[in-house]
Amino acid sequence: MKHIILGNGPAGVIAAETIRKNSPLDEILMIGSEDSPPYSRMAIPYLLMGNIQESGTYLRKDASHFDKLKIDQLHGKVKALDAQKKQLIFEDQQHKPISFDKLLVATGSVPVRPPISGIDLPGVHSCWTLEDAHAIAKLAKSGSRVLQMGAGFIGCIILEALASRKVELTVVEMGDRMVPRMMTELAGGMIKQWVQSKGVQVFTDTRVQEIIKSGSALSVKLSNGKTLEVDLVISATGVKPNIEFLKSSGLETNTGILVNEHMQASHPDIYAAGDVTESIDFSTGQRIVNAIQPNAAEQARIAGISMAGGHAQSIGAMQINVLDTLGLISSSFGLWSGAKGGDHVEIIDSERYKYFRLEFLGDVLVGATTVGSTEHIGVLRGLIQSKTALGEWKNHLLKEPTQAMEAYLAKAQAQSAWMN
Ligand SMILES: Cc1cc2nc3c(=O)[nH]c(=O)nc-3n(C[C@H](O)[C@H](O)[C@H](O)COP(=O)(O)OP(=O)(O)OC[C@H]3O[C@@H](n4cnc5c(N)ncnc54)[C@H](O)[C@@H]3O)c2cc1C
């Protein structure tokens, strides 16, 4: 049996290792298009901070790790999949088409490039690959003027790295708050205040309209009437599943590759895992793209077992967002923006940057948002994931929301089947 793993990020690597563990004799070939060994994008901020060298981003530190597991590696960019012939076609002529018995597509996401005049100028970079990180490191020097477009998940994560490089930083976000797709209005507003208190200029409800070359700098025109001169623009306006190359493949896609609970795509011998998928949301049963690394790892484990002929299935992708924005920890889970017909409770302490909100549907906790504390994170996740009927504990929580641990111990522990 020949397995091809297309993509060598966290999803590809975990799937390849899982197949090897379950099928010691099968042939496994992992393909990646970037110049470096398999690495973790999550480690890029630490590289920018100077806390690690490039080798610190590598997913497996032992250079012979994949050889020892008899996982072959190939460097090349695939430009098309012929699902009917079960073949991958490469961009360059040097590589002949390759056939597979089973294929995993784990090609991740690509950054969204907003249609702004000047977006392709030198000095405008995404922060997605190691190559991007090196380009940013060259321009983001102490005292450099940096404009970051977008204050979403990735945007907030890289703020710390940029701040540590002592740049003069401006963040421009078109939403009405920071992290609008992960945080409630109050929580996002609190994060904005925190970031401003650390010396970062933040414009929300503002768009970048145009970027023009201005001598050795860039002149950036904003929708609020201001024009800023900067040395570097970082485009962090979101990512989308990397599926362009699948256009003529016959595989069913929407925003991402549609997969079932075994991570199987619309062809019985083709699977997908990680950022590239559109799977089922645990909370709503609707399709969702959940582009975070824990999701990639879990889907890869399930895909690997399934491809090796075993049985594993997903309970659905749960939204779990934990964010560190210049030292302020925030999190959101499940239906954090509320469920139709549900109710909620909220505690706000703006002065101390603390926020806690629970969302209920009936007597079940379905979502939560926190700012400024980490102590409840595991318990909130557990209560939401277990769909525990809280009974009288719901009323306790409405009065004292931070008693989540007590509610968990009283109700969810007794019903621990979800953990098995
Ligand atoms: C700066 C930064 C910080 C982040 N921080 C966090 C965090 O704190 N927490 C978190 O959960 N997530 C974080 N993420 C997101 C996380 O990195 C992704 O969710 C994760 O990388 C997804 O893994 P993946 O294997 O699906 O895709 P990827 O890691 O994107 O890997 C896909 C691989 O496929 C290869 N590939 C793509 N197309 C082709 C092709 N046509 N031919 C051959 N090879 C191809 C790519 O080169 C790449 O190596 C961060 C991302 C960035 C950029």
PDBQT file of the ligand as one rigid body, heavy atoms in Angstrom, charges set to zero:
ROOT
HETATM    1  C1  LIG A 501       2.667  33.316  13.003  1.00  0.00    +0.000 C 
HETATM    2  C2  LIG A 501       1.692  32.208  13.295  1.00  0.00    +0.000 A 
HETATM    3  C3  LIG A 501       1.342  31.902  14.606  1.00  0.00    +0.000 A 
HETATM    4  C4  LIG A 501       0.412  30.897  14.870  1.00  0.00    +0.000 A 
HETATM    5  N1  LIG A 501       0.083  30.636  16.168  1.00  0.00    +0.000 NA
HETATM    6  C5  LIG A 501      -0.825  29.695  16.455  1.00  0.00    +0.000 A 
HETATM    7  C6  LIG A 501      -1.186  29.413  17.805  1.00  0.00    +0.000 A 
HETATM    8  O1  LIG A 501      -0.695  30.037  18.736  1.00  0.00    +0.000 OA
HETATM    9  N2  LIG A 501      -2.098  28.437  18.034  1.00  0.00    +0.000 N 
HETATM   10  C7  LIG A 501      -2.657  27.713  17.005  1.00  0.00    +0.000 A 
HETATM   11  O2  LIG A 501      -3.472  26.836  17.267  1.00  0.00    +0.000 OA
HETATM   12  N3  LIG A 501      -2.345  27.966  15.719  1.00  0.00    +0.000 NA
HETATM   13  C8  LIG A 501      -1.452  28.929  15.409  1.00  0.00    +0.000 A 
HETATM   14  N4  LIG A 501      -1.127  29.191  14.111  1.00  0.00    +0.000 N 
HETATM   15  C9  LIG A 501      -1.835  28.438  13.044  1.00  0.00    +0.000 C 
HETATM   16  C10 LIG A 501      -1.161  27.071  12.829  1.00  0.00    +0.000 C 
HETATM   17  O3  LIG A 501       0.164  27.304  12.456  1.00  0.00    +0.000 OA
HETATM   18  C11 LIG A 501      -1.922  26.291  11.740  1.00  0.00    +0.000 C 
HETATM   19  O4  LIG A 501      -3.219  26.016  12.218  1.00  0.00    +0.000 OA
HETATM   20  C12 LIG A 501      -1.184  24.978  11.422  1.00  0.00    +0.000 C 
HETATM   21  O5  LIG A 501       0.061  25.252  10.835  1.00  0.00    +0.000 OA
HETATM   22  C13 LIG A 501      -2.003  24.105  10.487  1.00  0.00    +0.000 C 
HETATM   23  O6  LIG A 501      -1.260  22.977  10.158  1.00  0.00    +0.000 OA
HETATM   24  P1  LIG A 501      -1.423  22.254   8.727  1.00  0.00    +0.000 P 
HETATM   25  O7  LIG A 501      -0.493  21.110   8.753  1.00  0.00    +0.000 OA
HETATM   26  O8  LIG A 501      -2.861  22.034   8.445  1.00  0.00    +0.000 OA
HETATM   27  O9  LIG A 501      -0.944  23.336   7.658  1.00  0.00    +0.000 OA
HETATM   28  P2  LIG A 501       0.467  24.074   7.438  1.00  0.00    +0.000 P 
HETATM   29  O10 LIG A 501       1.216  24.204   8.691  1.00  0.00    +0.000 OA
HETATM   30  O11 LIG A 501       0.139  25.312   6.676  1.00  0.00    +0.000 OA
HETATM   31  O12 LIG A 501       1.278  23.075   6.500  1.00  0.00    +0.000 OA
HETATM   32  C14 LIG A 501       0.941  22.861   5.144  1.00  0.00    +0.000 C 
HETATM   33  C15 LIG A 501       2.168  22.388   4.393  1.00  0.00    +0.000 C 
HETATM   34  O13 LIG A 501       1.790  22.005   3.071  1.00  0.00    +0.000 OA
HETATM   35  C16 LIG A 501       2.745  22.482   2.150  1.00  0.00    +0.000 C 
HETATM   36  N5  LIG A 501       2.068  22.672   0.850  1.00  0.00    +0.000 N 
HETATM   37  C17 LIG A 501       1.035  23.499   0.595  1.00  0.00    +0.000 A 
HETATM   38  N6  LIG A 501       0.661  23.415  -0.697  1.00  0.00    +0.000 NA
HETATM   39  C18 LIG A 501       1.481  22.513  -1.272  1.00  0.00    +0.000 A 
HETATM   40  C19 LIG A 501       1.575  21.995  -2.597  1.00  0.00    +0.000 A 
HETATM   41  N7  LIG A 501       0.763  22.389  -3.587  1.00  0.00    +0.000 N 
HETATM   42  N8  LIG A 501       2.539  21.068  -2.869  1.00  0.00    +0.000 NA
HETATM   43  C20 LIG A 501       3.364  20.638  -1.862  1.00  0.00    +0.000 A 
HETATM   44  N9  LIG A 501       3.301  21.098  -0.588  1.00  0.00    +0.000 NA
HETATM   45  C21 LIG A 501       2.373  22.025  -0.294  1.00  0.00    +0.000 A 
HETATM   46  C22 LIG A 501       3.186  23.818   2.769  1.00  0.00    +0.000 C 
HETATM   47  O14 LIG A 501       4.408  24.245   2.274  1.00  0.00    +0.000 OA
HETATM   48  C23 LIG A 501       3.219  23.467   4.245  1.00  0.00    +0.000 C 
HETATM   49  O15 LIG A 501       4.459  22.984   4.630  1.00  0.00    +0.000 OA
HETATM   50  C24 LIG A 501      -0.180  30.166  13.795  1.00  0.00    +0.000 A 
HETATM   51  C25 LIG A 501       0.181  30.465  12.467  1.00  0.00    +0.000 A 
HETATM   52  C26 LIG A 501       1.101  31.470  12.221  1.00  0.00    +0.000 A 
HETATM   53  C27 LIG A 501       1.482  31.797  10.795  1.00  0.00    +0.000 C 
ENDROOT
TORSDOF 0
